[in-house]
Amino acid sequence: MNDSDDADPLACMDGLTVTGCERCPELVDSRSRIVDGTGPADADLLFVGEAPGATEDERGEPFVGRSGDVLDDALRDVGLNRADIRITNCVRCRPPDNRDPRQGELENCRPYLNAEIQRVDPELLVTLGKVPAEHLLGRDVAVTGEAGEVYDASVGDSVQRVLVSVHPAATLYDPSQKETFAGVIKKAAAYAGDGGQSTLGSFD
């Protein structure tokens, strides 16, 4: 954390927008902009990725590269589109060379993520990949084996339901993951559409 940080970790957050944050000097040097979450502020589904990549950093939106195309296609297959969901990242600034965010960077950005989750108050969080699953659940996650499982996670003062998913990019490198990813999106859509747990048994 930067010594010049304000005592209030949310001092840089206005509603759902983070402005002027310099808590992670290496990410400040790497980014061209802060990439905030997009989508409805009252969305039933909140998808959480790892961090912006090059395309996201350039355009200022999460999941707009090839992985975003995979996600958009999967949503469309279950009758949803990008406008129906909210999507954000654990870390809002692009790490150098697209490396994984470091633990300190995840911790520095966690107050923003917690605030966004609590303000949106979705029916379900969907973690896209290993980093967000482990960050929100606070434990090691075998993403391939646990994809489609729903767990409770503490987020600030609330408990949220978290659906584990493989990363959309996994389907590009391993075609066997396409069915897994499609099943998770189908489960997410059914869960949100029916307001919760009553639909889960259909997809276990």
ChimeraX commands (.cxc) that place a marker at each C-alpha (Angstrom):
marker #1 position 0.00,0.00,0.00 radius 0.5
marker #1 position 1.23,3.47,-0.82 radius 0.5
marker #1 position 2.19,5.67,2.14 radius 0.5
marker #1 position 0.14,8.50,0.64 radius 0.5
marker #1 position -3.10,6.52,0.76 radius 0.5
marker #1 position -6.04,8.03,2.57 radius 0.5
marker #1 position -7.00,6.41,5.86 radius 0.5
marker #1 position -10.39,5.58,4.36 radius 0.5
marker #1 position -9.81,2.78,1.83 radius 0.5
marker #1 position -12.97,3.86,-0.04 radius 0.5
marker #1 position -11.94,7.50,-0.34 radius 0.5
marker #1 position -11.29,6.96,-4.07 radius 0.5
marker #1 position -14.69,5.36,-4.69 radius 0.5
marker #1 position -17.72,7.33,-5.85 radius 0.5
marker #1 position -20.72,5.03,-6.02 radius 0.5
marker #1 position -19.47,2.12,-8.12 radius 0.5
marker #1 position -16.65,4.09,-9.73 radius 0.5
marker #1 position -13.04,4.19,-8.49 radius 0.5
marker #1 position -11.13,7.35,-9.38 radius 0.5
marker #1 position -7.53,8.30,-8.82 radius 0.5
marker #1 position -6.50,5.25,-6.78 radius 0.5
marker #1 position -2.72,4.87,-6.38 radius 0.5
marker #1 position -2.62,2.11,-3.78 radius 0.5
marker #1 position -0.49,-0.20,-5.97 radius 0.5
marker #1 position 2.42,1.73,-7.54 radius 0.5
marker #1 position 3.37,-1.05,-9.98 radius 0.5
marker #1 position -0.19,-1.26,-11.30 radius 0.5
marker #1 position -0.43,2.52,-11.53 radius 0.5
marker #1 position 2.64,2.46,-13.79 radius 0.5
marker #1 position 1.23,-0.39,-15.88 radius 0.5
marker #1 position -2.33,0.80,-16.42 radius 0.5
marker #1 position -3.64,3.35,-18.88 radius 0.5
marker #1 position -6.89,3.66,-16.90 radius 0.5
marker #1 position -8.85,2.16,-13.99 radius 0.5
marker #1 position -11.27,-0.46,-15.29 radius 0.5
marker #1 position -14.48,-0.39,-13.26 radius 0.5
marker #1 position -17.30,-2.88,-13.36 radius 0.5
marker #1 position -20.01,-2.47,-15.99 radius 0.5
marker #1 position -23.66,-3.45,-16.11 radius 0.5
marker #1 position -26.77,-2.77,-14.04 radius 0.5
marker #1 position -26.22,-1.56,-10.48 radius 0.5
marker #1 position -28.97,-3.96,-9.35 radius 0.5
marker #1 position -28.02,-6.98,-11.47 radius 0.5
marker #1 position -29.06,-10.45,-10.30 radius 0.5
marker #1 position -25.76,-11.88,-11.56 radius 0.5
marker #1 position -22.37,-10.35,-10.78 radius 0.5
marker #1 position -19.46,-11.97,-12.59 radius 0.5
marker #1 position -16.03,-11.49,-11.03 radius 0.5
marker #1 position -12.84,-11.88,-13.05 radius 0.5
marker #1 position -9.19,-11.56,-12.12 radius 0.5
marker #1 position -7.83,-8.33,-13.60 radius 0.5
marker #1 position -8.00,-6.32,-16.82 radius 0.5
marker #1 position -5.95,-7.47,-19.77 radius 0.5
marker #1 position -4.56,-5.36,-22.60 radius 0.5
marker #1 position -7.88,-4.97,-24.46 radius 0.5
marker #1 position -9.77,-4.17,-21.24 radius 0.5
marker #1 position -7.15,-1.60,-20.26 radius 0.5
marker #1 position -7.41,0.00,-23.69 radius 0.5
marker #1 position -11.20,0.13,-23.79 radius 0.5
marker #1 position -11.93,0.64,-20.09 radius 0.5
marker #1 position -14.34,-2.29,-19.76 radius 0.5
marker #1 position -13.91,-5.76,-18.27 radius 0.5
marker #1 position -14.05,-8.87,-20.46 radius 0.5
marker #1 position -14.12,-7.28,-23.90 radius 0.5
marker #1 position -11.38,-9.37,-25.52 radius 0.5
marker #1 position -11.60,-12.97,-26.74 radius 0.5
marker #1 position -12.69,-14.15,-23.30 radius 0.5
marker #1 position -15.48,-11.61,-23.41 radius 0.5
marker #1 position -16.66,-13.02,-26.72 radius 0.5
marker #1 position -16.84,-16.50,-25.16 radius 0.5
marker #1 position -18.81,-15.13,-22.22 radius 0.5
marker #1 position -21.18,-13.19,-24.49 radius 0.5
marker #1 position -21.85,-16.32,-26.58 radius 0.5
marker #1 position -22.54,-18.41,-23.48 radius 0.5
marker #1 position -24.91,-15.79,-22.10 radius 0.5
marker #1 position -26.74,-15.57,-25.39 radius 0.5
marker #1 position -27.19,-19.35,-25.43 radius 0.5
marker #1 position -29.20,-19.11,-22.18 radius 0.5
marker #1 position -31.22,-16.09,-23.24 radius 0.5
marker #1 position -29.13,-13.37,-21.59 radius 0.5
marker #1 position -26.83,-10.67,-22.89 radius 0.5
marker #1 position -24.17,-8.38,-21.45 radius 0.5
marker #1 position -26.78,-5.76,-20.55 radius 0.5
marker #1 position -28.47,-8.26,-18.19 radius 0.5
marker #1 position -25.44,-8.84,-15.96 radius 0.5
marker #1 position -22.79,-6.89,-14.10 radius 0.5
marker #1 position -19.16,-7.83,-14.51 radius 0.5
marker #1 position -16.12,-6.66,-12.59 radius 0.5
marker #1 position -12.63,-7.77,-11.55 radius 0.5
marker #1 position -10.81,-8.44,-8.30 radius 0.5
marker #1 position -8.19,-5.89,-9.35 radius 0.5
marker #1 position -9.17,-2.86,-11.44 radius 0.5
marker #1 position -5.80,-2.07,-13.01 radius 0.5
marker #1 position -3.88,-4.13,-15.55 radius 0.5
marker #1 position -0.88,-5.96,-14.06 radius 0.5
marker #1 position 2.38,-5.66,-16.02 radius 0.5
marker #1 position 2.65,-8.19,-18.85 radius 0.5
marker #1 position -0.76,-9.56,-17.82 radius 0.5
marker #1 position 0.75,-11.37,-14.84 radius 0.5
marker #1 position -1.52,-12.58,-12.04 radius 0.5
marker #1 position -2.27,-9.90,-9.45 radius 0.5
marker #1 position -0.18,-10.26,-6.31 radius 0.5
marker #1 position -1.71,-10.86,-2.92 radius 0.5
marker #1 position -1.06,-7.31,-1.76 radius 0.5
marker #1 position -2.71,-5.93,-4.87 radius 0.5
marker #1 position -5.74,-8.13,-4.34 radius 0.5
marker #1 position -5.95,-6.94,-0.73 radius 0.5
marker #1 position -5.58,-3.27,-1.73 radius 0.5
marker #1 position -8.46,-3.55,-4.20 radius 0.5
marker #1 position -10.68,-5.74,-1.98 radius 0.5
marker #1 position -12.51,-2.82,-0.30 radius 0.5
marker #1 position -13.68,-1.66,-3.74 radius 0.5
marker #1 position -14.83,-5.15,-4.68 radius 0.5
marker #1 position -16.63,-5.63,-1.36 radius 0.5
marker #1 position -18.37,-2.27,-1.71 radius 0.5
marker #1 position -19.46,-3.08,-5.26 radius 0.5
marker #1 position -20.83,-6.49,-4.26 radius 0.5
marker #1 position -22.73,-5.09,-1.30 radius 0.5
marker #1 position -24.22,-2.21,-3.31 radius 0.5
marker #1 position -25.30,-4.42,-6.20 radius 0.5
marker #1 position -26.45,-7.19,-3.82 radius 0.5
marker #1 position -26.79,-9.82,-6.56 radius 0.5
marker #1 position -28.60,-13.12,-6.26 radius 0.5
marker #1 position -25.34,-14.84,-7.22 radius 0.5
marker #1 position -21.64,-14.11,-7.69 radius 0.5
marker #1 position -19.98,-16.06,-10.50 radius 0.5
marker #1 position -16.19,-16.32,-10.24 radius 0.5
marker #1 position -14.44,-16.60,-13.60 radius 0.5
marker #1 position -11.27,-18.56,-12.97 radius 0.5
marker #1 position -9.04,-19.60,-10.10 radius 0.5
marker #1 position -7.91,-16.21,-8.77 radius 0.5
marker #1 position -11.37,-14.72,-8.07 radius 0.5
marker #1 position -12.66,-18.05,-6.71 radius 0.5
marker #1 position -9.82,-18.31,-4.22 radius 0.5
marker #1 position -9.96,-14.60,-3.41 radius 0.5
marker #1 position -13.65,-14.63,-2.51 radius 0.5
marker #1 position -13.77,-18.07,-0.87 radius 0.5
marker #1 position -10.50,-17.60,1.02 radius 0.5
marker #1 position -9.11,-21.05,0.24 radius 0.5
marker #1 position -7.48,-23.12,-2.47 radius 0.5
marker #1 position -9.95,-23.98,-5.23 radius 0.5
marker #1 position -9.62,-26.76,-7.79 radius 0.5
marker #1 position -11.57,-24.82,-10.41 radius 0.5
marker #1 position -12.00,-27.59,-12.96 radius 0.5
marker #1 position -13.28,-30.01,-10.34 radius 0.5
marker #1 position -15.42,-27.46,-8.47 radius 0.5
marker #1 position -16.94,-25.67,-11.48 radius 0.5
marker #1 position -20.68,-25.54,-11.00 radius 0.5
marker #1 position -20.53,-25.74,-7.20 radius 0.5
marker #1 position -22.16,-23.01,-5.10 radius 0.5
marker #1 position -20.69,-21.88,-1.79 radius 0.5
marker #1 position -21.33,-19.17,0.79 radius 0.5
marker #1 position -18.70,-16.45,1.17 radius 0.5
marker #1 position -18.39,-13.59,3.63 radius 0.5
marker #1 position -18.24,-10.23,1.88 radius 0.5
marker #1 position -17.94,-7.37,4.33 radius 0.5
marker #1 position -20.93,-7.66,6.63 radius 0.5
marker #1 position -22.93,-9.93,4.34 radius 0.5
marker #1 position -22.91,-13.51,3.12 radius 0.5
marker #1 position -23.05,-14.03,-0.62 radius 0.5
marker #1 position -23.61,-17.12,-2.73 radius 0.5
marker #1 position -20.68,-17.86,-5.04 radius 0.5
marker #1 position -20.83,-20.08,-8.13 radius 0.5
marker #1 position -17.41,-21.34,-9.22 radius 0.5
marker #1 position -16.63,-21.29,-12.94 radius 0.5
marker #1 position -13.68,-22.00,-15.16 radius 0.5
marker #1 position -12.33,-18.93,-16.95 radius 0.5
marker #1 position -13.86,-18.33,-20.38 radius 0.5
marker #1 position -10.35,-18.43,-21.87 radius 0.5
marker #1 position -10.04,-22.05,-20.74 radius 0.5
marker #1 position -12.50,-22.99,-23.46 radius 0.5
marker #1 position -10.19,-21.49,-26.08 radius 0.5
marker #1 position -7.22,-23.62,-25.04 radius 0.5
marker #1 position -9.08,-26.73,-23.93 radius 0.5
marker #1 position -12.24,-27.51,-25.92 radius 0.5
marker #1 position -13.28,-30.03,-23.26 radius 0.5
marker #1 position -14.02,-27.06,-20.98 radius 0.5
marker #1 position -16.72,-25.68,-23.29 radius 0.5
marker #1 position -19.41,-27.95,-21.89 radius 0.5
marker #1 position -18.33,-27.19,-18.32 radius 0.5
marker #1 position -18.47,-23.45,-18.89 radius 0.5
marker #1 position -21.82,-23.66,-20.69 radius 0.5
marker #1 position -23.26,-25.65,-17.78 radius 0.5
marker #1 position -22.12,-23.07,-15.25 radius 0.5
marker #1 position -23.69,-20.22,-17.22 radius 0.5
marker #1 position -26.92,-22.19,-17.56 radius 0.5
marker #1 position -26.96,-22.78,-13.82 radius 0.5
marker #1 position -26.28,-19.11,-13.09 radius 0.5
marker #1 position -29.10,-17.97,-15.35 radius 0.5
marker #1 position -31.58,-20.41,-13.81 radius 0.5
marker #1 position -30.51,-19.51,-10.26 radius 0.5
marker #1 position -30.94,-15.79,-10.79 radius 0.5
marker #1 position -34.11,-16.12,-12.81 radius 0.5
marker #1 position -35.85,-18.04,-10.05 radius 0.5
marker #1 position -34.47,-15.92,-7.24 radius 0.5
marker #1 position -32.30,-18.56,-5.65 radius 0.5
marker #1 position -31.79,-22.04,-4.44 radius 0.5
marker #1 position -34.92,-23.78,-5.66 radius 0.5
marker #1 position -33.41,-24.27,-9.13 radius 0.5
marker #1 position -30.08,-25.68,-8.03 radius 0.5
marker #1 position -31.17,-29.30,-7.87 radius 0.5
marker #1 position -31.90,-29.31,-11.60 radius 0.5
marker #1 position -28.24,-28.86,-12.42 radius 0.5
marker #1 position -26.37,-30.73,-9.66 radius 0.5
marker link #1:1,2 radius 0.2
marker link #1:2,3 radius 0.2
marker link #1:3,4 radius 0.2
marker link #1:4,5 radius 0.2
marker link #1:5,6 radius 0.2
marker link #1:6,7 radius 0.2
marker link #1:7,8 radius 0.2
marker link #1:8,9 radius 0.2
marker link #1:9,10 radius 0.2
marker link #1:10,11 radius 0.2
marker link #1:11,12 radius 0.2
marker link #1:12,13 radius 0.2
marker link #1:13,14 radius 0.2
marker link #1:14,15 radius 0.2
marker link #1:15,16 radius 0.2
marker link #1:16,17 radius 0.2
marker link #1:17,18 radius 0.2
marker link #1:18,19 radius 0.2
marker link #1:19,20 radius 0.2
marker link #1:20,21 radius 0.2
marker link #1:21,22 radius 0.2
marker link #1:22,23 radius 0.2
marker link #1:23,24 radius 0.2
marker link #1:24,25 radius 0.2
marker link #1:25,26 radius 0.2
marker link #1:26,27 radius 0.2
marker link #1:27,28 radius 0.2
marker link #1:28,29 radius 0.2
marker link #1:29,30 radius 0.2
marker link #1:30,31 radius 0.2
marker link #1:31,32 radius 0.2
marker link #1:32,33 radius 0.2
marker link #1:33,34 radius 0.2
marker link #1:34,35 radius 0.2
marker link #1:35,36 radius 0.2
marker link #1:36,37 radius 0.2
marker link #1:37,38 radius 0.2
marker link #1:38,39 radius 0.2
marker link #1:39,40 radius 0.2
marker link #1:40,41 radius 0.2
marker link #1:41,42 radius 0.2
marker link #1:42,43 radius 0.2
marker link #1:43,44 radius 0.2
marker link #1:44,45 radius 0.2
marker link #1:45,46 radius 0.2
marker link #1:46,47 radius 0.2
marker link #1:47,48 radius 0.2
marker link #1:48,49 radius 0.2
marker link #1:49,50 radius 0.2
marker link #1:50,51 radius 0.2
marker link #1:51,52 radius 0.2
marker link #1:52,53 radius 0.2
marker link #1:53,54 radius 0.2
marker link #1:54,55 radius 0.2
marker link #1:55,56 radius 0.2
marker link #1:56,57 radius 0.2
marker link #1:57,58 radius 0.2
marker link #1:58,59 radius 0.2
marker link #1:59,60 radius 0.2
marker link #1:60,61 radius 0.2
marker link #1:61,62 radius 0.2
marker link #1:62,63 radius 0.2
marker link #1:63,64 radius 0.2
marker link #1:64,65 radius 0.2
marker link #1:65,66 radius 0.2
marker link #1:66,67 radius 0.2
marker link #1:67,68 radius 0.2
marker link #1:68,69 radius 0.2
marker link #1:69,70 radius 0.2
marker link #1:70,71 radius 0.2
marker link #1:71,72 radius 0.2
marker link #1:72,73 radius 0.2
marker link #1:73,74 radius 0.2
marker link #1:74,75 radius 0.2
marker link #1:75,76 radius 0.2
marker link #1:76,77 radius 0.2
marker link #1:77,78 radius 0.2
marker link #1:78,79 radius 0.2
marker link #1:79,80 radius 0.2
marker link #1:80,81 radius 0.2
marker link #1:81,82 radius 0.2
marker link #1:82,83 radius 0.2
marker link #1:83,84 radius 0.2
marker link #1:84,85 radius 0.2
marker link #1:85,86 radius 0.2
marker link #1:86,87 radius 0.2
marker link #1:87,88 radius 0.2
marker link #1:88,89 radius 0.2
marker link #1:89,90 radius 0.2
marker link #1:90,91 radius 0.2
marker link #1:91,92 radius 0.2
marker link #1:92,93 radius 0.2
marker link #1:93,94 radius 0.2
marker link #1:94,95 radius 0.2
marker link #1:95,96 radius 0.2
marker link #1:96,97 radius 0.2
marker link #1:97,98 radius 0.2
marker link #1:98,99 radius 0.2
marker link #1:99,100 radius 0.2
marker link #1:100,101 radius 0.2
marker link #1:101,102 radius 0.2
marker link #1:102,103 radius 0.2
marker link #1:103,104 radius 0.2
marker link #1:104,105 radius 0.2
marker link #1:105,106 radius 0.2
marker link #1:106,107 radius 0.2
marker link #1:107,108 radius 0.2
marker link #1:108,109 radius 0.2
marker link #1:109,110 radius 0.2
marker link #1:110,111 radius 0.2
marker link #1:111,112 radius 0.2
marker link #1:112,113 radius 0.2
marker link #1:113,114 radius 0.2
marker link #1:114,115 radius 0.2
marker link #1:115,116 radius 0.2
marker link #1:116,117 radius 0.2
marker link #1:117,118 radius 0.2
marker link #1:118,119 radius 0.2
marker link #1:119,120 radius 0.2
marker link #1:120,121 radius 0.2
marker link #1:121,122 radius 0.2
marker link #1:122,123 radius 0.2
marker link #1:123,124 radius 0.2
marker link #1:124,125 radius 0.2
marker link #1:125,126 radius 0.2
marker link #1:126,127 radius 0.2
marker link #1:127,128 radius 0.2
marker link #1:128,129 radius 0.2
marker link #1:129,130 radius 0.2
marker link #1:130,131 radius 0.2
marker link #1:131,132 radius 0.2
marker link #1:132,133 radius 0.2
marker link #1:133,134 radius 0.2
marker link #1:134,135 radius 0.2
marker link #1:135,136 radius 0.2
marker link #1:136,137 radius 0.2
marker link #1:137,138 radius 0.2
marker link #1:138,139 radius 0.2
marker link #1:139,140 radius 0.2
marker link #1:140,141 radius 0.2
marker link #1:141,142 radius 0.2
marker link #1:142,143 radius 0.2
marker link #1:143,144 radius 0.2
marker link #1:144,145 radius 0.2
marker link #1:145,146 radius 0.2
marker link #1:146,147 radius 0.2
marker link #1:147,148 radius 0.2
marker link #1:148,149 radius 0.2
marker link #1:149,150 radius 0.2
marker link #1:150,151 radius 0.2
marker link #1:151,152 radius 0.2
marker link #1:152,153 radius 0.2
marker link #1:153,154 radius 0.2
marker link #1:154,155 radius 0.2
marker link #1:155,156 radius 0.2
marker link #1:156,157 radius 0.2
marker link #1:157,158 radius 0.2
marker link #1:158,159 radius 0.2
marker link #1:159,160 radius 0.2
marker link #1:160,161 radius 0.2
marker link #1:161,162 radius 0.2
marker link #1:162,163 radius 0.2
marker link #1:163,164 radius 0.2
marker link #1:164,165 radius 0.2
marker link #1:165,166 radius 0.2
marker link #1:166,167 radius 0.2
marker link #1:167,168 radius 0.2
marker link #1:168,169 radius 0.2
marker link #1:169,170 radius 0.2
marker link #1:170,171 radius 0.2
marker link #1:171,172 radius 0.2
marker link #1:172,173 radius 0.2
marker link #1:173,174 radius 0.2
marker link #1:174,175 radius 0.2
marker link #1:175,176 radius 0.2
marker link #1:176,177 radius 0.2
marker link #1:177,178 radius 0.2
marker link #1:178,179 radius 0.2
marker link #1:179,180 radius 0.2
marker link #1:180,181 radius 0.2
marker link #1:181,182 radius 0.2
marker link #1:182,183 radius 0.2
marker link #1:183,184 radius 0.2
marker link #1:184,185 radius 0.2
marker link #1:185,186 radius 0.2
marker link #1:186,187 radius 0.2
marker link #1:187,188 radius 0.2
marker link #1:188,189 radius 0.2
marker link #1:189,190 radius 0.2
marker link #1:190,191 radius 0.2
marker link #1:191,192 radius 0.2
marker link #1:192,193 radius 0.2
marker link #1:193,194 radius 0.2
marker link #1:194,195 radius 0.2
marker link #1:195,196 radius 0.2
marker link #1:196,197 radius 0.2
marker link #1:197,198 radius 0.2
marker link #1:198,199 radius 0.2
marker link #1:199,200 radius 0.2
marker link #1:200,201 radius 0.2
marker link #1:201,202 radius 0.2
marker link #1:202,203 radius 0.2
marker link #1:203,204 radius 0.2
view
